[in-house]
């Protein structure tokens, strides 16, 4: 059915397309995303736009962009620019389509002794010419007395770093590194998405490309990326690694059948993030991989060429070099549903903590002087069982693996109790007797971009039964929500902690975001800010203001219990579908009632779709009978929803949103709240613009 719908969509698009030719300019970073071979554009972007052009009958010619003259390119209303950073000035000339990657800013270096950005005082830091990160870094890290060195490209930065001519360089993480580097996140520079910028003079083309890019199936996208990776490195390497061709390599897999998400069995076939990358490596180097498990070999690893997981024990450090990471996660703490939560790792002091022996991080996660009674078991399933039976107080693991394992075991007695600050990087181990293979893997690891894909192509669903996961996520999110708010109560009256609450809540909802509708973390944050501001303007008590500001983010939490096909339907719901959708208010109420957060949170979830004239749902309350907190969130939520672009509608301007809300005075909304909203409408616009 999905394939049929896509084919219908493509047919519809082609009927309204036209045979004009357009130039798409891409910065030539010479990576698998885009490169030139014999004066011809190649790579992922080239194949993607070739496919779009064939399906829509639009000529899309991909050409390299010279960043030095980008302003000249922006003047031509037929020039489409890939990976153009969205700015206020550019928004006047371009419509932007978010594409496939999210970019974080980092500072890359080789000195392992560096632990803080402040350590770069009096050190040489490479800054890319005419690059958005350079401008941001100069503005937001003025307190560091570093020595700026201008560099022309990322590759030049790598070469200068290797030669010791600079101590570090600043760049985003769109492209990996061919050498093993250390890095620190530049948290003062906001995360940005890669965008396709289309001149506003051509709105028809904008909507055609937007529909295509936002609806391309995950499997199609993954295949384009994998094929582009293989083709690029075969082109780049030529005969460089010819001595590896035809070799049969033994790759060590973790013990057990399931090491999600790195490796697992899918209909008796190996799958997972690590396995996907190994399949591409096999094609690129023209080698043959034999997979073996830990029990099949002696402990000296002499006949093992690679390991799937870089388990850095003393023995493996002696035998293996470790590649750049292809997956990372923060270690989570889990316990029984009815037990408490932790806000600090120190709360595990004196507790019984279970870990799987396949994990190499358990003791390094916690402070060495902490008195912790470790219980080591064979696998994650046993770890969950030890916690459920009370033989252990807590367990440690990757949240994604914990949730997936509980899903497959139908275990509803476990929750996430907190998170540590320990970030685990997972890469391949390569036998030190094979330096040629190590060098090849390091080069290919530049393309391991799973961490900054805007859509996670490898973790977009649980790997076993194709079921509705809402119940499982409902159980886990109850626990996570309570954990976040519990932590906030312990640290309340701190403005910074309020901000942490909001961001932690958004983070906890990410696990269910692929099953939810199009609401984003920014939408949740803005609704909180609008609601808190309106509560203050209404003169409510400081306690009420704080609670409304904290709990407004939970207004649509009940949507995790709604079929995602209804949530994501790109069009108007049928009457029957709308009746199902309306249930999210009751589901949200039930979740929050069990969490014991109080009436304010419960009322927001249950009553935020009631209308002033009594024609809302779920109970048909009217006027003052609707709790004040629900009336406030109703206005805040509708204003922000109108401003947002969705798959089935374009975004409204601030003025258009005001007009619609005014039309609903005394119908949907409390007249007094709307009057206060109109008096402060410039503040609402400012909140929206500052939190996009």
SVG drawing of the C-alpha trace seen along z (x, -y; Angstrom):
<svg xmlns="http://www.w3.org/2000/svg" viewBox="-21 -46 75 68">
<polyline fill="none" stroke="black" stroke-width="0.4" points="0.0,0.0 2.8,-2.4 4.6,-1.8 1.3,-2.4 0.7,-5.7 4.2,-6.8 3.7,-5.9 0.4,-7.8 2.2,-10.8 4.9,-10.7 2.4,-10.5 0.6,-13.5 3.8,-15.4 4.8,-14.6 1.4,-15.8 2.1,-19.2 5.8,-19.3 7.4,-21.1 10.5,-20.6 12.6,-23.5 16.2,-23.0 17.6,-24.2 21.1,-24.3 21.7,-23.0 24.9,-24.2 26.7,-22.1 29.9,-22.9 32.5,-20.5 33.9,-18.8 35.0,-15.8 33.1,-13.3 30.6,-10.5 27.9,-13.1 29.2,-15.0 32.3,-14.9 33.4,-15.4 34.7,-12.6 35.8,-13.4 33.9,-16.7 30.7,-14.9 28.8,-15.3 28.7,-12.1 27.8,-11.1 24.6,-10.8 23.3,-14.3 23.9,-13.7 22.0,-10.3 19.2,-11.8 18.5,-14.7 18.9,-12.5 16.1,-10.3 13.9,-13.3 14.5,-14.8 13.5,-11.5 10.3,-11.2 9.2,-14.8 10.4,-15.6 12.4,-18.5 16.0,-19.1 18.2,-19.3 21.9,-19.9 24.2,-19.5 27.3,-21.8 30.1,-22.6 29.6,-25.8 32.5,-28.1 31.8,-29.5 33.9,-32.5 31.3,-33.8 28.1,-32.5 26.5,-36.0 26.6,-36.0 24.9,-32.6 22.2,-33.8 21.2,-36.6 20.1,-34.3 16.4,-33.2 17.1,-29.9 20.0,-28.8 19.1,-26.3 21.7,-26.0 22.3,-22.8 23.3,-23.0 22.7,-26.8 22.4,-27.9 19.1,-29.6 19.4,-33.2 16.9,-36.0 18.3,-37.8 18.1,-34.7 14.6,-33.9 13.5,-37.0 14.9,-35.5 14.6,-31.7 12.2,-29.0 14.1,-26.3 13.5,-22.6 15.2,-20.7 17.0,-17.7 18.7,-14.7 21.4,-15.9 21.6,-17.8 24.9,-19.6 26.7,-20.1 29.7,-22.4 32.9,-20.8 36.5,-21.6 38.8,-18.8 42.2,-18.1 44.8,-15.3 46.0,-16.1 44.2,-13.6 45.0,-15.7 42.7,-18.5 39.4,-18.2 37.9,-21.7 37.5,-24.4 39.4,-26.7 42.5,-24.5 42.9,-26.2 44.2,-29.4 47.3,-30.6 46.9,-27.6 46.5,-27.8 43.0,-27.1 42.1,-26.8 39.1,-28.7 37.5,-28.1 37.2,-31.1 33.6,-32.5 32.0,-29.8 29.0,-30.2 30.6,-28.3 33.7,-30.6 31.5,-33.7 29.6,-32.0 32.8,-30.8 34.3,-34.2 31.2,-35.8 30.5,-33.2 33.9,-32.1 35.5,-35.5 36.7,-34.4 39.3,-32.1 42.5,-33.8 43.3,-31.5 45.5,-32.2 43.3,-32.1 44.7,-30.5 42.8,-30.9 42.3,-27.7 40.6,-27.3 39.1,-23.8 38.4,-21.0 41.0,-18.9 43.6,-21.6 42.7,-21.6 43.3,-17.9 46.7,-18.2 47.8,-21.1 46.7,-19.2 48.7,-16.1 51.8,-18.2 51.5,-20.0 51.1,-23.4 47.8,-24.0 46.5,-22.6 42.8,-22.3 40.3,-23.4 36.6,-24.3 34.0,-22.6 30.6,-21.0 30.2,-17.2 28.6,-16.7 31.7,-14.9 33.7,-12.3 37.5,-12.3 40.0,-10.1 42.2,-10.3 41.3,-9.5 40.8,-12.7 39.5,-14.0 36.7,-16.5 34.6,-18.7 31.1,-19.9 30.7,-23.7 27.5,-23.9 27.1,-27.7 26.7,-27.3 23.1,-26.0 22.5,-22.8 21.4,-23.5 19.8,-21.4 21.1,-21.0 18.7,-22.8 17.8,-23.0 17.4,-26.7 14.9,-27.5 14.3,-31.1 10.9,-32.4 10.3,-33.4 9.7,-29.7 7.2,-28.5 5.9,-25.7 9.3,-24.1 9.6,-24.5 6.4,-22.5 7.3,-19.8 10.7,-19.2 9.4,-19.5 6.8,-16.9 9.3,-14.5 12.1,-15.0 9.9,-14.8 8.1,-11.6 11.0,-9.6 10.9,-6.1 13.6,-5.4 14.7,-2.2 15.1,-4.1 17.2,-6.8 19.3,-4.3 20.1,-2.5 21.1,-5.8 23.4,-6.6 25.0,-3.1 25.4,-2.9 27.0,-6.4 29.4,-5.4 30.5,-2.2 30.9,-4.1 32.8,-7.0 35.4,-4.9 35.9,-2.6 36.6,-5.7 38.8,-7.3 40.9,-4.2 41.4,-2.8 44.3,-0.4 45.4,-1.8 44.1,1.2 44.4,3.7 46.4,6.1 43.2,6.6 41.1,7.7 39.8,11.3 40.9,11.7 38.7,13.6 38.5,11.7 37.1,13.0 35.0,10.5 34.2,11.1 30.6,10.6 29.4,10.2 28.2,13.3 24.5,14.0 22.1,13.4 21.1,9.9 23.3,6.9 20.8,4.2 21.2,1.8 24.7,2.8 23.9,6.3 20.8,8.6 19.2,11.3 16.3,10.4 14.7,13.5 17.9,15.4 19.9,12.7 22.4,10.4 21.3,6.8 22.0,3.6 24.1,0.5 27.5,2.2 26.5,4.9 25.2,2.4 28.5,0.6 30.5,3.9 28.4,4.8 29.5,1.6 33.2,2.1 33.0,5.6 31.9,4.2 34.4,1.3 37.4,3.4 36.2,6.4 36.8,8.7 34.8,11.6 33.7,11.4 33.2,14.5 31.4,13.7 32.3,15.6 31.1,15.3 33.1,15.1 32.5,18.7 33.9,20.0 37.5,18.8 40.3,18.9 40.7,15.9 44.0,14.8 42.1,13.4 45.1,14.3 43.0,15.4 40.5,12.4 40.9,9.6 38.2,7.3 35.8,6.9 32.3,5.4 32.6,3.6 35.7,2.0 35.6,3.5 38.8,1.9 39.9,4.5 43.7,5.0 43.7,8.0 42.0,6.3 44.1,3.1 47.2,5.3 45.8,6.9 43.6,4.3 43.6,0.7 40.3,-1.1 38.5,-3.0 36.6,-6.2 33.1,-5.6 30.1,-4.6 27.6,-4.7 27.5,-6.5 25.1,-6.6 24.9,-7.8 24.7,-5.1 21.2,-4.9 20.1,-3.5 17.0,-1.3 15.1,0.2 11.6,1.5 8.6,-0.5 7.4,-1.0 10.9,-2.1 12.3,-5.6 14.4,-7.7 17.9,-9.0 19.0,-12.5 22.7,-12.0 25.0,-9.0 26.1,-9.2 22.7,-7.9 23.9,-4.4 26.3,-4.4 25.9,-1.2 23.4,0.2 23.5,3.5 24.0,2.7 23.7,5.4 25.6,5.2 26.0,7.5 29.4,9.0 29.3,8.0 29.4,4.4 32.9,2.9 31.8,-0.4 30.1,0.5 32.9,-0.4 34.2,-3.3 30.8,-4.8 30.9,-5.5 33.5,-7.0 36.1,-4.5 35.7,-5.4 32.0,-4.6 31.0,-1.5 28.9,0.3 28.1,4.0 28.3,5.1 26.5,8.2 27.7,9.3 25.4,11.5 25.7,12.9 23.3,10.6 20.8,7.8 17.8,10.1 19.3,11.6 20.1,8.0 16.4,7.1 15.3,10.2 17.7,9.6 16.1,6.1 12.5,7.4 13.2,10.2 14.8,7.8 18.3,9.4 19.6,6.1 18.5,2.5 19.6,1.0 21.0,1.9 23.1,0.1 22.8,0.0 22.0,-1.7 18.4,-3.1 17.6,-2.0 18.7,1.6 16.8,1.6 13.6,0.5 14.0,2.9 14.7,5.9 11.8,5.1 9.5,4.8 10.5,8.2 10.2,9.8 6.8,8.0 8.3,6.8 6.3,3.9 7.9,3.9 11.1,1.9 11.6,-1.8 14.4,-4.2 15.3,-5.7 18.0,-8.2 21.0,-8.8 24.7,-9.0 27.1,-11.5 29.1,-8.7 29.1,-8.8 30.1,-5.6 31.7,-5.7 31.5,-2.4 33.8,-1.6 35.5,1.3 38.6,3.1 41.2,3.9 44.0,6.4 47.4,4.6 49.0,7.1 46.9,5.6 47.8,1.9 46.6,1.7 43.1,2.8 43.1,0.3 44.0,-2.6 41.2,-1.6 38.6,-1.4 39.8,-4.8 39.3,-6.4 35.9,-4.8 34.8,-5.9 34.6,-9.5 31.2,-8.4 29.8,-6.9 27.2,-9.6 24.5,-7.8 24.9,-10.2 24.0,-13.3 21.2,-11.9 18.1,-14.0 16.1,-10.8 17.6,-7.8 17.5,-5.3 18.8,-2.4 16.7,-2.8 13.3,-3.9 11.6,-0.8 12.0,2.1 13.6,5.0 11.2,7.9 7.4,7.9 5.8,5.2 3.4,4.0 1.9,0.9 4.5,-0.2 2.4,-2.8 1.7,-0.8 5.4,-0.1 6.4,-3.7 3.5,-4.7 4.9,-2.7 8.5,-3.9 7.5,-7.5 5.4,-7.6 8.6,-6.6 10.8,-9.1 8.4,-12.0 8.2,-11.3 11.9,-11.1 12.4,-14.4 9.8,-16.2 11.1,-14.5 14.5,-15.9 13.1,-19.3 11.3,-19.3 14.6,-18.5 16.3,-21.4 13.4,-23.8 13.5,-27.6 16.6,-27.7 16.0,-29.3 18.7,-27.2 17.0,-24.0 13.7,-25.1 15.4,-25.2 17.0,-21.8 13.6,-20.4 12.2,-21.5 15.1,-20.2 15.3,-16.9 11.6,-16.4 12.1,-17.0 15.0,-14.5 12.9,-11.9 10.2,-12.2 12.7,-11.6 12.4,-7.8 8.8,-8.0 9.0,-10.8 9.0,-8.4 5.6,-7.2 4.2,-10.7 3.0,-13.5 5.0,-16.3 5.3,-18.3 9.0,-19.1 11.0,-20.0 10.8,-23.6 7.0,-23.5 6.9,-22.1 9.4,-24.7 7.5,-27.6 4.1,-26.4 5.7,-26.4 7.0,-29.9 3.7,-31.3 1.7,-29.7 3.9,-30.8 3.8,-34.4 0.0,-34.4 -0.3,-33.0 1.9,-35.8 -0.2,-38.4 -3.4,-37.0 -1.9,-37.6 -2.0,-34.0 -0.1,-32.9 3.6,-32.2 3.0,-28.5 0.4,-28.3 2.6,-30.2 5.4,-27.8 3.3,-24.7 1.6,-25.9 5.1,-26.8 6.4,-23.4 3.4,-21.2 2.2,-22.9 4.7,-20.8 2.7,-17.7 -0.5,-18.9 -0.3,-16.3 1.4,-13.5 -1.6,-11.3 -0.8,-11.2 1.6,-8.4 -1.4,-6.2 -2.8,-7.1 -2.2,-5.1 0.7,-6.9 -1.0,-6.4 -3.7,-8.8 -1.2,-11.2 0.8,-11.4 -2.0,-11.4 -1.1,-14.2 -4.6,-15.6 -7.9,-16.0 -9.0,-13.1 -12.3,-11.3 -15.0,-11.5 -14.0,-8.1 -10.3,-9.0 -11.1,-12.3 -13.0,-10.4 -9.9,-8.2 -7.7,-11.3 -9.9,-12.9 -9.0,-10.1 -5.5,-11.6 -6.9,-14.0 -8.2,-11.1 -5.0,-9.0 -2.9,-12.0 -5.0,-12.5 -4.6,-8.8 -0.8,-9.0 -0.5,-12.1 -3.0,-10.9 -0.8,-7.8 2.3,-10.1 0.7,-12.0 1.9,-15.4 -1.3,-17.1 -4.4,-18.7 -2.7,-21.4 -0.9,-18.8 -4.0,-16.6 -6.3,-19.5 -4.0,-20.7 -3.9,-17.2 -7.6,-16.6 -9.2,-20.0 -7.0,-21.9 -9.4,-21.1 -12.5,-22.4 -14.1,-25.5 -15.4,-28.6 -18.8,-28.0 -19.0,-24.4 -18.5,-22.8 -15.1,-21.3 -14.0,-17.9 -13.8,-15.6 -16.5,-16.7 -18.1,-19.9 -17.2,-22.2 -17.9,-25.9 -16.8,-29.3 -15.3,-29.3 -16.0,-25.6 -12.9,-25.0 -9.8,-25.1 -7.8,-28.3 -4.6,-26.4 -6.4,-24.6 -7.8,-27.8 -4.3,-29.3 -2.6,-26.4 -5.5,-26.3 -4.5,-29.8 -0.8,-29.1 -1.0,-25.8 -3.2,-27.1 -1.1,-30.1 2.1,-28.0 0.3,-25.3 -0.8,-28.0 2.8,-29.3 4.2,-25.9 4.5,-24.2 3.1,-20.7 3.1,-18.1 -0.5,-19.0 -0.4,-22.8 1.8,-25.9 2.8,-28.0 0.8,-31.1 2.5,-34.4 2.2,-36.1 -0.5,-38.5 -2.5,-35.6 -2.4,-33.7 -3.6,-36.8 -6.5,-37.2 -7.7,-33.6 -7.4,-33.7 -9.4,-37.0 -12.1,-35.4 -12.5,-32.7 -13.0,-35.1 -15.9,-33.9 -16.2,-30.8 -13.1,-28.7 -11.2,-31.0 -11.7,-32.9 -12.1,-36.6 -10.0,-37.8 -7.1,-35.6 -7.2,-36.6 -7.2,-40.3 -4.1,-39.8 -2.6,-37.8 -3.3,-40.7 -1.8,-43.2 1.4,-41.1 1.3,-39.8 4.8,-41.2 6.2,-39.1 4.6,-36.0 6.2,-36.8 9.5,-37.3 9.3,-34.0 8.5,-32.2 11.4,-33.8 13.9,-33.1 12.9,-29.5 12.6,-28.2"/>
</svg>
